[in-house]
Amino acid sequence: MSAADATARPELGPPPAITVPRVAERTLGNGLRVAAVRRGGVPMVEIRLRLPFAGTTRAHLARTTVLTETMLSGTADHDAESLAAAVQALGGALGAGADADRLVLSGSALAENLAPLLGLLAEVIDSASYPADEVDGERERLVEEIAIARTTPSTLAAEALAVRAFGTHPYAWHLPTPEEVRAVSSARLRTLHRERVSPAGALLVVVGDVAPARALDAVEKALGGWSAAGRKTVALPAPPAFAPGGISLVDRPGSVQTSLRIAAPGPRRDDPDFAAFSLANTVFAGYFSSRLVANIREDKGYTYSPHSGLDHAEHATLLVVGADVATEVTAPALVETTYEMAKIASLPVGTDELDAARRYLVGTLALATSSQAGLATTLARLIDNGLGAAYLREHPAALAKVTTETAYEAARRWLAPSAAATVLVGDAAVIGEPVAALGEITPLSL
Amino acid sequence: MPAVATPVIERTTLGNGLRVVVHEDHAAPVVGIAVYYDVGFRSEPEGRTGFAHLFEHLMFQGSANVGKMEHPRLVQGAGGTMNGSTHPDFTNYFQAVPTSALELTLWLEADRMRAPAVTEENLANQVAVVQNEIRVNVLNRPYGGFPWIELPPVAFDTFPNAHNGYGDFHELEAATVADANDFFTRFYAPGNAVLGISGDVDANSTLTLVHQHFDDIKRRRTPKRPSFAEPAVTSERRGEITDAHATAPAVAAGWRVPDPATQPEQHLATVVLAELLAEGDASRLQQRLVFRDRSAISIEAYLGSFGDPFEQRDPSLLTISAVHPPGTSPDRVLSAVQEELDRVATGGVGGEELARVIARLRAQLLKQRDQTIGRTLALTMFEQQHGRAERVWELDERVAAVTADQVRAAATSMTADSRSVVILKAGVR
């Protein structure tokens, strides 16, 4: 066989066609929206149930946190252990999680077990009992887990950033305090469940080796009787306007690294700027081949994994630029990070940079949705946000239209240092003075 | 559960010794490409802890026809992802790319298989990057190296098994370009590597591309696979550390597991045992310690340093690791674990329980296989470690064949005398 010339880099072939999964949808009489996609590959099925779950009090945050830990602790027909065993017997998993806007129940099972998995889900929805002894134990466990989380730099940085960006709005609350957790009773959890675990406004997505019509029928059979009666809706107030400027410093004595974060408002997925911003941000710090990685990692060795991306909440989108940098280079790392932001907000990116970022975003969207689990999570989020599966076709098309000029305009609007605020978690005694040369420091305690 | 057909896998060995496996999977227009070199941190020289991992970083610094950062730029700029990782017994490099980038990726892997371009400058740079990796993953957070760094020096006596694979800062700083060149010459021969490809490709034309790009890489001497064998532990060993960032104490215990190469059935029964002990809320240790006694905040059980039971050669451990409330003593945690092990060893495992544990394990294997990267890594690893990529699909049936008696026997060998224990004291409070 003839050898290839090692000095000649092979060209890329034509990109694979983008295929958008066919989604079968149905809205049940009780208001539950259901979407199903057939995706073979392995004989498994994935489910995602998303429910509006926002609250305006810290007590709600604490209750939601305990609720996600105890939702599977017992039902009318099962105690915690037998429920877990029943899920396991399906080759399954079932779990709950929440953010400031949504409660999400995620599960999977062997495809042949979709109906019994939905049956167990319906049982939890209908009759989760939050037994007092289970709730007591889980509360104490949560208190310990929260204490651990609050000594972890990444958690502290996320918490500090939320406080800096959202002030007293519920989006500022990251973790409940031990006292708030201990105040949650099982009666409160049952009330919360009754008021908020409702099919109205909820979305269930099923993806896997199951015919969509059969999946929709199975959902209707299991969850058609789920009642929306007694439902309470809660609307969050608008978050405060982002106040840019300044450096907030959380002191972590002895920290061998500083968690450096820069935040600014970002565009929502339905913003006309979104595709152009995504490309500019990718070039800036959105992937390994970005300018910021080249600068503060591959040139200067200040850090292991710099990154920039968007946190999408329902009423706010936040750009978060982050790097954990060695303590002694905190100030120069902040200078370089701000420089790269300023540069991309001031000068158009190159055509090659733009094209590489474009192929990356299109390619990784295809990769992220190539597995059942990845497709289920992505699709549930898209449909719930009102973008729908069409986004999987429309976003690549929008990316294709971005020019260096429109990317520059989006970067000027969304990546300008003047629009951003800085948060540092690190050893104030060491980094305070060098960083003070770069801007006014405000101590922040959590 | 429906039977899973074993797929057709094409394989060849090139004249230079490189082993190649190609698996067709047409579910999505993507392909995974992985290269496994048969050298991990167990093989790094004394005085150079962390070198295998540092060298992994150097493999991304460019080669004869590829500039610094160009490998990631070309892969990501083609719409793909890439990474590498260093394990006790191998170092892997992997990409998931649109099928349009198959040949480009093969070219990139071939170019660095000829030799990376290591310079004083990029070596110093990557030492600093690795030190920051260690800071973020180990030094600056609670439970950073626990227990994968902390347990081996208690459980093992010889340098290869006992030392810290992330490395000592001073030893990392002492690394030279000559060390890197020696390491490459010794361990990165094509005959010491396996190239695995899985995805939406035609196997025959892919093999043709592999020949075109890899055939001219010179054959070099392949190192002999060393034995890292150590005598069994016959009386309990203990160590203790203080974690300056931890608010709650923790304890980890490790037991030697059957050699996956010579005792595959016993080894697999131990995998099922770990699943039965701590995977999911219905498992024995979760139920007993986390939910009933409330003597643990979290508990896990797994084989191998990083949780893949099949990737590590003998000797390796089954590790049970728990974070527990400050009011509970580590010995209370250990006693409860030992009681539960005894309960399996003497009381056995019921048919219903074994069936659901196996159902869950098989489902987890299926989920791994559904992901391009997970499938590619698994089949390349099985080809290298076990000479059989097909094992990815055969595992399903093998796991299903594990019996209650085999699981009971696996638990029988996990006595208090044969364990190695590390106690982590919480530095905060």
Interface residues (C-beta under 8 A of the other chain):
Chain A: M1 S2 A3 A4 A6 T7 R9 P10 E11 L12 G13 P14 P15 P16 A17 T19 R39 G40 G41 V42 P43 M44 L72 A80 E81 S82 A84 A85 V87 Q88 A89 L90 G91 G92 A93 S108 A109 L110 E112 E134 G137 E140 R141 E144 E145 A147 I148 T151 T152 P153 S154 G254 S255 V256 Q257 Y287 F288 S289 A294 R297 E298 D299 K300 G301 Y302 T303 Y304 S305 D324 V325 A326 D355 A356 A357 R359 Y360 V362 G363 T364 A366 L367 S370 S371 Q372 A373 G374
Chain B: M1 P2 V4 D25 A27 A28 P29 V30 A64 N65 K68 M69 P72 R73 L74 Q76 G77 A78 G79 G80 T81 M82 A96 V97 P98 T99 S100 A101 L102 E103 L104 L106 W107 A110 D111 R114 A124 N125 Q126 V127 A128 V129 V130 Q131 N132 E133 R135 V136 L139 N140 R141 P142 Y143 D200 T208 H211 Q212 H213 D215 D216 A244 H245 A246 T247 A248 G280 D281 A282 Q287 V290 F291 R294 I297 S298 V323 P325 E352 E353 A355 R356 V357 A359 R360 R362 A363 L366 K367 R369 D370 Q371 T372 V428
